[in-house]
């Protein structure tokens, strides 16, 4: 019965999402970027790290669609490979944030009382610090690594998810079917993960979609500042860093990675907004 209910719910969500053209465009771009990140080694015309001293800072042309950088490397190939880095950071960081935030929100909302008070005060303390500056402070004490970036972004981004899940849990735990589950002797863990969690996932899905965009922006900013993904590994942020020194006469070094960041973040935001609207009962 539960499987039928969830299948019906997802079918209705898909129908409502399809009616939102902007969210479908965003979703299409997200899927395209995911495929590009997987196929980058196959579809990129050049080795992203291949240096060519005879083609330094060439403008976009038929042989180099996005031009070349200060070392003669093909910018188009580097942007393609940078998509994989940026999306990997986004997915892993958001995955960490969602897992921590969901567990904290479920426990806080279900048990309430002292446990809720302690956990929510921890959330409040974490929210007192500006997230980006907290990430900067932590990263500066660690060796620059993509894995550290993923972990730190995830560990500093779970508080919003925790609050959303807690609010849903506080509402769901008072429903009749939860009371019935308690009466027949279901354990707390079974009630939390079998009955409450599936019904509290709607805001988590929206938050995760929007969170990927935020994580990509954060990674790009860290790489731009030189404490993110380190050269020669291409990422959109460190391509922008290299481009800022030549922006007066090599505009393509900043324009194309910046455009990639803009399109990616905008697409995830459009998709997240569409999912939120589809899940909002007030819009039905």
Residue frames relative to the residue before (quaternion, step in Angstrom):
aa qw qx qy qz dx dy dz
X 1.0000 0.0000 0.0000 0.0000 0.00 0.00 0.00
X 0.6526 0.5132 -0.3070 0.4652 3.57 0.99 -0.91
X 0.6413 0.5305 -0.3277 0.4471 3.58 1.00 -0.86
X 0.6437 0.5126 -0.3204 0.4693 3.58 1.01 -0.80
X 0.6513 0.5232 -0.3167 0.4492 3.58 0.97 -0.86
X 0.6785 0.4801 -0.2945 0.4715 3.57 0.93 -0.88
X 0.6293 0.5305 -0.3361 0.4578 3.59 1.02 -0.75
X 0.6495 0.5057 -0.3088 0.4765 3.57 0.99 -0.83
X 0.6460 0.5280 -0.3196 0.4492 3.58 0.96 -0.87
X 0.6844 0.4728 -0.2900 0.4733 3.59 0.91 -0.89
X 0.6172 0.5356 -0.3483 0.4593 3.60 1.07 -0.66
X 0.6507 0.4973 -0.3097 0.4831 3.60 0.98 -0.84
X 0.6288 0.5347 -0.3296 0.4584 3.59 1.00 -0.85
X 0.6646 0.5074 -0.3056 0.4555 3.59 0.93 -0.89
X 0.6473 0.5167 -0.3194 0.4605 3.59 0.98 -0.82
X 0.6772 0.4777 -0.2911 0.4779 3.59 0.96 -0.84
X 0.6371 0.5252 -0.3267 0.4599 3.57 1.06 -0.72
X 0.6450 0.5319 -0.3223 0.4440 3.59 1.01 -0.79
X 0.6321 0.5491 -0.3308 0.4354 3.57 1.14 -0.59
X 0.6546 0.4691 -0.3003 0.5112 3.58 1.27 -0.35
X 0.3027 -0.8093 0.4749 0.1666 3.58 -0.14 1.29
X 0.6500 0.5270 -0.3303 0.4365 3.58 0.95 -0.81
X 0.6631 0.4935 -0.3115 0.4686 3.58 0.99 -0.82
X 0.6318 0.5204 -0.3343 0.4672 3.59 1.08 -0.66
X 0.6130 0.5215 -0.3444 0.4834 3.58 1.08 -0.71
X 0.6541 0.5079 -0.3060 0.4695 3.57 0.94 -0.90
X 0.6593 0.5065 -0.3071 0.4631 3.57 0.95 -0.86
X 0.6367 0.5305 -0.3254 0.4552 3.58 1.04 -0.78
X 0.6537 0.4980 -0.3080 0.4793 3.58 0.99 -0.82
X 0.6259 0.5380 -0.3338 0.4553 3.59 1.01 -0.79
X 0.6582 0.4911 -0.3062 0.4816 3.59 0.94 -0.89
X 0.6465 0.5234 -0.3192 0.4541 3.59 0.96 -0.87
X 0.6580 0.5039 -0.3094 0.4662 3.60 0.96 -0.85
X 0.6268 0.5320 -0.3352 0.4602 3.57 1.04 -0.77
X 0.6609 0.4933 -0.3041 0.4768 3.60 0.96 -0.85
X 0.6320 0.5326 -0.3284 0.4573 3.57 1.01 -0.83
X 0.6588 0.5127 -0.3147 0.4517 3.59 0.93 -0.86
X 0.6659 0.4896 -0.3024 0.4748 3.59 1.06 -0.70
X 0.7719 0.3733 -0.1753 0.4839 3.58 0.95 -0.92
X 0.3383 0.7845 -0.4774 0.2056 3.61 1.23 0.04
X 0.6650 0.4951 -0.3414 0.4429 3.67 0.85 -0.75
X 0.6849 0.4820 -0.2780 0.4705 3.58 1.18 -0.58
X 0.7819 0.3781 -0.1861 0.4594 3.58 0.82 -0.99
X 0.5595 0.5910 -0.4214 0.4002 3.63 1.13 -0.30
X 0.4524 -0.7364 0.4354 0.2519 3.60 -0.76 1.00
X 0.7898 0.1955 -0.0946 0.5737 3.59 1.18 -0.52
X 0.5775 -0.5095 0.4926 0.4054 3.51 -1.37 0.20
X 0.4421 -0.7328 0.4385 0.2742 3.64 -0.61 1.05
X 0.7398 0.3871 -0.2252 0.5021 3.60 1.17 -0.43
X 0.4455 0.6999 -0.4524 0.3270 3.59 1.29 0.16
X 0.2507 -0.7839 0.5567 0.1130 3.58 -0.66 1.17
X 0.0076 -0.7822 0.6225 -0.0227 3.56 -0.99 0.90
X 0.2848 -0.8113 0.4901 0.1429 3.57 -0.16 1.31
X 0.6506 0.5296 -0.3125 0.4457 3.61 1.23 -0.38
X 0.7502 0.3383 -0.2012 0.5313 3.60 1.24 -0.17
X 0.2105 0.8099 -0.5165 0.1816 3.57 1.01 0.82
X 0.8717 -0.0128 -0.0246 0.4893 3.56 -1.00 1.00
X 0.2371 0.7576 -0.5610 0.2347 3.54 0.83 1.04
X 0.4933 -0.6607 0.4840 0.2930 3.56 -1.03 0.81
X 0.6703 -0.4787 0.3553 0.4420 3.63 -1.18 0.33
X 0.0712 0.7816 -0.6107 0.1057 3.53 -0.99 0.98
X 0.7069 -0.4378 0.3239 0.4513 3.58 -1.26 -0.05
X 0.6889 0.4572 -0.2891 0.4826 3.61 1.10 -0.56
X 0.7670 0.1221 -0.0824 0.6245 3.59 1.18 -0.57
X 0.3109 -0.8180 0.4525 0.1713 3.57 0.06 1.33
X 0.7766 0.2683 -0.1431 0.5517 3.58 1.02 -0.82
X 0.5962 -0.5786 0.3577 0.4265 3.59 1.22 0.31
X 0.4287 -0.6641 0.5349 0.2984 3.57 -1.30 -0.27
X 0.4678 -0.6846 0.4855 0.2770 3.57 -1.24 0.43
X 0.7816 -0.3675 0.2421 0.4420 3.56 -1.33 -0.20
X 0.7075 0.3948 -0.2568 0.5268 3.60 1.27 -0.23
X 0.5743 -0.6186 0.3657 0.3921 3.56 1.27 0.18
X 0.4495 0.6834 -0.4588 0.3469 3.60 1.23 0.29
X 0.5211 -0.6523 0.4601 0.3021 3.56 -1.08 0.79
X 0.3846 -0.7534 0.4886 0.2138 3.60 -0.55 1.18
X 0.6090 0.5601 -0.3586 0.4322 3.62 1.01 -0.73
X 0.6681 0.4916 -0.2962 0.4736 3.59 0.93 -0.90
X 0.6629 0.5029 -0.3070 0.4619 3.57 1.00 -0.79
X 0.6329 0.5131 -0.3337 0.4742 3.61 1.04 -0.72
X 0.6300 0.5299 -0.3332 0.4597 3.61 1.01 -0.79
X 0.7039 0.4387 -0.2747 0.4864 3.60 0.85 -0.91
X 0.6116 0.5578 -0.3490 0.4394 3.58 1.12 -0.58
X 0.5546 0.6042 -0.3914 0.4173 3.59 1.18 -0.51
X 0.6517 0.5215 -0.3192 0.4488 3.58 0.97 -0.83
X 0.6454 0.5195 -0.3146 0.4633 3.58 0.99 -0.85
X 0.6959 0.4867 -0.2820 0.4464 3.56 0.81 -1.02
X 0.6805 0.4760 -0.2972 0.4712 3.60 0.92 -0.87
X 0.6120 0.5422 -0.3525 0.4552 3.59 1.05 -0.70
X 0.6460 0.5066 -0.3182 0.4741 3.57 0.94 -0.88
X 0.6623 0.5229 -0.3105 0.4376 3.58 0.90 -0.91
X 0.7069 0.4703 -0.2728 0.4525 3.58 0.79 -1.00
X 0.6954 0.4687 -0.2927 0.4593 3.60 0.82 -0.94
X 0.6578 0.5103 -0.3161 0.4549 3.60 0.90 -0.89
X 0.6793 0.4697 -0.2915 0.4827 3.59 0.92 -0.89
X 0.6044 0.5574 -0.3561 0.4441 3.59 1.05 -0.68
X 0.6527 0.4966 -0.3059 0.4835 3.58 0.97 -0.88
X 0.6713 0.5048 -0.3007 0.4518 3.59 0.88 -0.94
X 0.6675 0.5047 -0.3051 0.4545 3.60 0.94 -0.88
X 0.6490 0.5144 -0.3299 0.4531 3.61 0.91 -0.83
X 0.6907 0.4635 -0.2866 0.4755 3.59 0.80 -0.99
X 0.6937 0.4922 -0.2875 0.4403 3.58 0.80 -0.99
X 0.6513 0.5177 -0.3216 0.4522 3.59 0.99 -0.79
X 0.6635 0.4960 -0.3074 0.4683 3.58 0.90 -0.89
X 0.6697 0.4897 -0.3047 0.4679 3.59 0.87 -0.93
X 0.6720 0.5045 -0.3016 0.4504 3.60 0.91 -0.87
X 0.6505 0.5152 -0.3170 0.4593 3.59 0.97 -0.82
X 0.6833 0.4777 -0.2880 0.4711 3.58 0.85 -0.99
X 0.6680 0.5089 -0.3043 0.4496 3.59 0.89 -0.91
X 0.7173 0.4562 -0.2621 0.4568 3.59 0.85 -0.95
X 0.6868 0.4980 -0.2977 0.4377 3.59 0.97 -0.79
X 0.7649 0.3744 -0.2083 0.4810 3.59 0.81 -0.96
X 0.1801 -0.8247 0.5198 0.1310 3.59 1.19 -0.54
X 0.6700 0.5463 -0.3307 0.3786 3.58 -1.14 -0.61
X 0.8449 -0.1346 0.1211 0.5034 3.55 -1.07 -0.86
X 0.6276 0.5388 -0.3397 0.4477 3.57 1.01 -0.81
X 0.6518 0.5094 -0.3022 0.4737 3.55 0.94 -0.91
X 0.6551 0.5280 -0.3140 0.4398 3.57 0.92 -0.86
X 0.6733 0.4927 -0.2951 0.4656 3.58 0.90 -0.94
X 0.6934 0.4851 -0.2872 0.4488 3.59 0.82 -0.99
X 0.6829 0.4770 -0.2963 0.4672 3.58 0.93 -0.80
X 0.6108 0.5179 -0.3684 0.4722 3.62 1.10 -0.48
X 0.6040 0.5321 -0.3520 0.4776 3.58 1.10 -0.64
X 0.6344 0.5183 -0.3202 0.4758 3.57 1.00 -0.85
X 0.6550 0.5160 -0.3147 0.4535 3.60 0.91 -0.90
X 0.6462 0.5148 -0.3230 0.4617 3.59 0.98 -0.82
X 0.6564 0.5101 -0.3093 0.4619 3.58 0.96 -0.88
X 0.6789 0.4978 -0.2868 0.4571 3.57 1.03 -0.80
X 0.5467 0.6225 -0.3974 0.3946 3.60 1.22 -0.32
X 0.7005 0.4356 -0.2611 0.5013 3.58 1.13 -0.63
X 0.4728 -0.6419 0.5109 0.3216 3.63 -0.89 0.82
X 0.5113 -0.7061 0.3915 0.2944 3.57 -0.60 1.17
X 0.6871 0.4999 -0.3110 0.4258 3.58 0.80 -0.97
X 0.6793 0.4760 -0.2975 0.4728 3.59 0.94 -0.84
X 0.5999 0.5376 -0.3580 0.4722 3.58 1.13 -0.56
X 0.6379 0.5100 -0.3173 0.4819 3.58 1.03 -0.83
X 0.6334 0.5337 -0.3264 0.4555 3.59 0.96 -0.86
X 0.6634 0.5188 -0.3062 0.4439 3.58 0.91 -0.95
X 0.6879 0.4756 -0.2851 0.4683 3.58 0.95 -0.86
X 0.6692 0.5235 -0.3063 0.4292 3.58 0.88 -0.98
X 0.6360 0.5557 -0.3436 0.4107 3.60 0.98 -0.76
X 0.6916 0.4552 -0.2828 0.4842 3.60 1.17 -0.45
X 0.6810 0.4534 -0.2721 0.5066 3.58 1.31 -0.09
X 0.5724 -0.5555 0.4684 0.3799 3.53 -1.27 0.39
X 0.5126 -0.6516 0.4468 0.3361 3.65 -0.81 0.90
X 0.2143 0.7600 -0.5761 0.2111 3.57 -0.64 1.14
X 0.5348 -0.6333 0.4518 0.3297 3.56 -1.02 0.78
X 0.6426 0.5295 -0.3309 0.4441 3.59 1.05 -0.71
X 0.6286 0.5137 -0.3348 0.4785 3.59 1.02 -0.72
X 0.6290 0.5379 -0.3323 0.4524 3.57 1.01 -0.81
X 0.6483 0.5187 -0.3132 0.4610 3.59 0.90 -0.93
X 0.6952 0.4877 -0.2800 0.4477 3.56 0.81 -1.06
X 0.6839 0.4916 -0.2968 0.4500 3.58 0.85 -0.95
X 0.6421 0.5024 -0.3321 0.4744 3.61 0.96 -0.80
X 0.6569 0.5115 -0.3095 0.4594 3.59 0.99 -0.82
X 0.7003 0.4814 -0.2687 0.4534 3.57 0.93 -0.93
X 0.7217 0.3913 -0.2510 0.5129 3.60 1.20 -0.32
X 0.7120 0.4738 -0.2563 0.4505 3.59 1.23 0.12
X 0.5071 0.6925 -0.3963 0.3260 3.60 1.24 0.23
X 0.5168 0.7002 -0.4048 0.2806 3.60 1.18 -0.43
X 0.6500 0.5184 -0.3229 0.4522 3.59 0.98 -0.79
X 0.6327 0.5177 -0.3255 0.4751 3.57 1.02 -0.80
X 0.6394 0.5407 -0.3272 0.4379 3.58 0.95 -0.87
X 0.6697 0.4944 -0.3020 0.4646 3.60 0.93 -0.84
X 0.6469 0.5176 -0.3219 0.4583 3.58 0.98 -0.81
X 0.6875 0.4739 -0.2840 0.4712 3.57 0.87 -0.96
X 0.6176 0.5388 -0.3498 0.4538 3.60 1.00 -0.73
X 0.6616 0.5095 -0.3143 0.4515 3.59 0.89 -0.90
X 0.6569 0.4966 -0.3068 0.4772 3.58 0.98 -0.83
X 0.6618 0.5207 -0.3070 0.4434 3.57 0.95 -0.90
X 0.6258 0.5402 -0.3386 0.4494 3.60 0.98 -0.79
X 0.6766 0.4762 -0.2893 0.4814 3.58 1.06 -0.72
X 0.7027 0.4922 -0.2767 0.4329 3.58 0.85 -1.01
X 0.6502 0.5663 -0.3389 0.3764 3.61 0.91 -0.84
X 0.6694 0.4899 -0.2992 0.4716 3.60 1.23 -0.38
X 0.5030 0.6683 -0.4240 0.3474 3.59 1.22 -0.05
X 0.6747 -0.5526 0.3237 0.3671 3.53 -1.21 0.64
X 0.6850 0.4968 -0.3190 0.4267 3.59 0.87 -0.83
X 0.5979 0.5259 -0.3674 0.4805 3.61 1.20 -0.42
X 0.6359 0.5135 -0.3239 0.4765 3.59 1.02 -0.80
X 0.6381 0.5227 -0.3229 0.4640 3.58 1.03 -0.78
X 0.6362 0.5265 -0.3268 0.4597 3.59 1.01 -0.81
X 0.6369 0.5110 -0.3300 0.4736 3.59 1.04 -0.73
X 0.6608 0.5376 -0.3073 0.4242 3.58 0.96 -0.90
X 0.7205 0.4182 -0.2595 0.4886 3.60 1.01 -0.68
X 0.6285 -0.6172 0.3055 0.3615 3.57 1.28 0.31
X 0.3236 0.7442 -0.5243 0.2581 3.63 1.14 0.43
X 0.4858 -0.6632 0.4863 0.2960 3.56 -1.02 0.81
X 0.6576 -0.5103 0.3756 0.4076 3.54 -1.27 0.40
X 0.6565 0.5210 -0.3191 0.4424 3.59 0.94 -0.89
X 0.6515 0.5051 -0.3202 0.4667 3.58 1.00 -0.78
X 0.6477 0.5096 -0.3200 0.4672 3.58 0.96 -0.84
X 0.6770 0.5052 -0.3014 0.4423 3.58 0.89 -0.96
X 0.8075 0.3304 -0.1560 0.4630 3.58 0.65 -1.12
X 0.7051 0.4445 -0.2780 0.4775 3.61 1.13 -0.46
X 0.8025 0.2996 -0.1335 0.4984 3.58 0.96 -0.83
X 0.7368 0.4071 -0.2464 0.4804 3.61 0.92 -0.84
X 0.6646 0.5529 -0.3228 0.3852 3.58 0.76 -1.01
X 0.6824 0.4785 -0.3352 0.4394 3.67 0.71 -0.85
X 0.7109 0.4503 -0.2599 0.4736 3.59 1.07 -0.68
X 0.6765 0.4653 -0.2921 0.4904 3.58 1.29 -0.15
X 0.5011 0.7086 -0.3900 0.3077 3.58 1.28 0.03
X 0.4961 0.6883 -0.4303 0.3081 3.61 1.15 -0.40
X 0.7193 0.4068 -0.2842 0.4862 3.65 0.70 -0.90
X 0.5863 0.5719 -0.3718 0.4370 3.58 1.15 -0.55
X 0.6338 0.5384 -0.3227 0.4520 3.57 1.00 -0.85
X 0.6630 0.4893 -0.2993 0.4811 3.57 0.94 -0.88
X 0.6704 0.5084 -0.2973 0.4513 3.57 0.89 -0.96
X 0.6493 0.5207 -0.3175 0.4544 3.59 1.01 -0.80
X 0.6484 0.5209 -0.3211 0.4529 3.58 0.96 -0.85
X 0.6909 0.4482 -0.2718 0.4979 3.57 0.93 -0.90
X 0.6237 0.5710 -0.3314 0.4184 3.58 1.11 -0.68
X 0.5865 0.5700 -0.3739 0.4374 3.59 1.09 -0.64
X 0.6398 0.5213 -0.3173 0.4671 3.57 0.97 -0.87
X 0.6670 0.5039 -0.2998 0.4597 3.58 0.93 -0.87
X 0.6578 0.5091 -0.3101 0.4604 3.58 1.00 -0.83
X 0.6278 0.5248 -0.3332 0.4685 3.60 1.04 -0.74
X 0.6454 0.5083 -0.3151 0.4752 3.59 0.98 -0.83
X 0.6576 0.5123 -0.3146 0.4541 3.59 0.94 -0.86
X 0.6535 0.5061 -0.3114 0.4688 3.59 0.95 -0.89
X 0.6515 0.5131 -0.3171 0.4602 3.57 0.96 -0.85
X 0.6513 0.5104 -0.3140 0.4655 3.58 1.00 -0.82
X 0.6567 0.5038 -0.3116 0.4667 3.60 0.95 -0.84
X 0.6602 0.4907 -0.3074 0.4784 3.58 0.98 -0.84
X 0.6199 0.5436 -0.3368 0.4548 3.57 1.06 -0.74
X 0.6979 0.4544 -0.2633 0.4870 3.59 1.08 -0.74
X 0.5493 -0.6603 0.3674 0.3568 3.57 1.30 -0.06
X 0.6654 0.4784 -0.3164 0.4778 3.62 1.23 0.19
X 0.5509 0.5881 -0.4000 0.4366 3.55 1.26 0.41
X 0.8090 -0.0959 0.1305 0.5651 3.55 -0.84 -1.03
X 0.2999 -0.8042 0.4953 0.1345 3.56 -0.68 1.12
X 0.5354 -0.6010 0.4797 0.3493 3.60 -1.08 0.72
X 0.5713 -0.1086 -0.8047 -0.1194 1.56 -2.29 1.04
X 0.3901 0.7115 -0.5027 0.2982 3.62 1.21 0.11
X 0.3319 -0.7812 0.4880 0.2036 3.61 -0.59 1.05
X 0.1125 0.7325 -0.6696 0.0487 3.53 -1.08 0.82
X 0.6462 -0.5457 0.3509 0.4020 3.56 -1.11 0.54
X 0.6467 0.5385 -0.3240 0.4323 3.58 1.02 -0.72
X 0.7375 0.4032 -0.2691 0.4703 3.61 0.78 -0.88
X 0.5444 0.5570 -0.4147 0.4705 3.61 1.23 -0.23
X 0.6330 0.5168 -0.3175 0.4810 3.58 1.04 -0.78
X 0.6227 0.5517 -0.3408 0.4378 3.58 1.00 -0.81
X 0.6670 0.4874 -0.2952 0.4800 3.56 0.95 -0.92
X 0.6813 0.5290 -0.2908 0.4140 3.58 1.00 -0.79
X 0.5917 0.6141 -0.3803 0.3580 3.60 1.08 -0.61
X 0.6488 0.5252 -0.3270 0.4430 3.61 1.12 -0.53
X 0.7619 0.3284 -0.1723 0.5310 3.58 1.24 -0.40
X 0.3129 0.8143 -0.4587 0.1693 3.57 1.28 0.24
X 0.6154 0.5816 -0.3563 0.3950 3.62 1.10 -0.56
X 0.8192 0.1648 -0.0792 0.5435 3.59 1.08 -0.65
X 0.7304 0.2948 -0.2265 0.5729 3.61 1.28 0.08
X 0.0762 -0.8674 0.4914 0.0149 3.54 0.68 1.19
X 0.6082 0.6052 -0.3499 0.3761 3.59 1.10 -0.69
X 0.5848 0.5928 -0.3754 0.4069 3.62 1.13 -0.51
X 0.7307 0.3737 -0.2213 0.5267 3.59 1.13 -0.61
X 0.6446 0.5735 -0.3290 0.3838 3.56 0.99 -0.84
X 0.7446 0.4500 -0.2600 0.4189 3.61 0.65 -1.04
X 0.6743 0.4343 -0.3307 0.4974 3.67 0.85 -0.68
X 0.6175 0.5355 -0.3486 0.4587 3.59 1.09 -0.65
X 0.6404 0.5135 -0.3158 0.4759 3.56 1.05 -0.79
X 0.6287 0.5358 -0.3339 0.4541 3.59 1.01 -0.78
X 0.6508 0.4993 -0.3134 0.4785 3.59 0.98 -0.83
X 0.6492 0.5309 -0.3127 0.4459 3.58 0.92 -0.93
X 0.6907 0.4785 -0.2852 0.4612 3.59 0.79 -1.01
X 0.6648 0.5126 -0.3103 0.4461 3.59 0.92 -0.88
X 0.6880 0.4711 -0.2879 0.4709 3.59 0.79 -0.99
X 0.6484 0.5143 -0.3191 0.4618 3.59 0.94 -0.85
X 0.6564 0.5196 -0.3145 0.4475 3.60 0.95 -0.85
X 0.6667 0.4812 -0.3068 0.4795 3.59 0.92 -0.83
X 0.6453 0.5120 -0.3286 0.4619 3.59 1.00 -0.72
X 0.6416 0.5102 -0.3234 0.4727 3.60 0.99 -0.79
X 0.6613 0.4957 -0.3074 0.4716 3.57 0.95 -0.85
X 0.6607 0.5088 -0.3072 0.4585 3.58 0.94 -0.84
X 0.6480 0.5043 -0.3162 0.4752 3.58 0.99 -0.80
X 0.6449 0.5212 -0.3206 0.4579 3.59 1.03 -0.77
X 0.6490 0.5023 -0.3148 0.4768 3.57 0.98 -0.82
X 0.6381 0.5273 -0.3301 0.4536 3.59 0.98 -0.83
X 0.6721 0.4896 -0.3000 0.4675 3.57 0.93 -0.88
X 0.6520 0.5241 -0.3155 0.4480 3.58 1.03 -0.78
X 0.7147 0.4384 -0.2477 0.4855 3.57 1.12 -0.68
X 0.5633 0.6169 -0.3838 0.3936 3.58 1.25 -0.27
X 0.3485 -0.7696 0.4911 0.2123 3.62 -0.46 1.13
X 0.5988 0.5871 -0.3642 0.4051 3.61 1.17 -0.48
X 0.6842 0.4773 -0.2941 0.4664 3.59 1.21 -0.39
X 0.5304 0.6440 -0.4032 0.3759 3.58 1.26 0.04
